């Protein structure tokens, strides 16, 4: 297990041969490691939310991590730069019911899920050598998920991911040119608005990387995920529920983008990416995106 950086194009790869043995598409409740009653199939609980003595949301270590505090020394090569894959990789079991989908969760349950994420985020970002904490969900067969039961992953990394660096640079340039935060401005733009509530706007990305890409943007400017206020959590829960419901027919990826420093141009947001299209050479090789249907 190691992190490699290419001398050819600067791309980052997580080298994880052990992940070949991870289970795929487990839809049998008796064998599902995330179902209540099958706790013996997972590592011990890190934290959980319980109701009437039974867990409803549970966090465990990922059995097939891309980073680990136990990662060994990286290899040496003149063909790539290498880094020890130090970090933490956890799984949040979103709901004890196997068949329950995220958009079917009650707003209160989603709010409790947010609180669990916040607790883990705050703990992991405080760890030594951690430079970025990435929270994401994969849903559906086209999303790269391995287990059907709804779950979220949290990865604490020793690097700042390439796309996060690109966002920081782009948002800074916009701020210098326009003297305002891009995402503050976008959250108020009615042309792209899907639905808003008191504290959050759900909008279409005007320059999507995949068809119907959505953004959840706080109306109040803040950079870090754990800067969210208690009175804003129910609004975020409603935006998440509505956004994922719109993708119910498709696979999707959901990603949190916190910025681990406070700047006037860095604005926390969440991306929802419906997996409606298959990437070709232009998208995968050039990392430019061909969008046929624009809303």
Secondary structure, DSSP 4 states (H G I P E B T S, - for coil): -EEEEETTT--EEEE-GGGGGS---B--TTT-TTSTT-GGGSPPEEEEEEETTEEEEEEEE-TT-SS-TT--PPP--SSEEEEE--EEEEEEE--S-TT--GGGS-HHHHHHHHHHHHHHHHHHHTSTT--EEEEEEEESGGGT-SBSS-EEEEEEESS--HHHHHHHHHHHHHHHHHSS-HHHHHHT-GGGEEEE-SSEEEEE-TT-SSTT-EEEEESS--SSGGG--GGGHHHHHHHHHHHHHHTTTS-EEEEEE--SS--TT---EEEEEE--S---HHHHTT-----S---
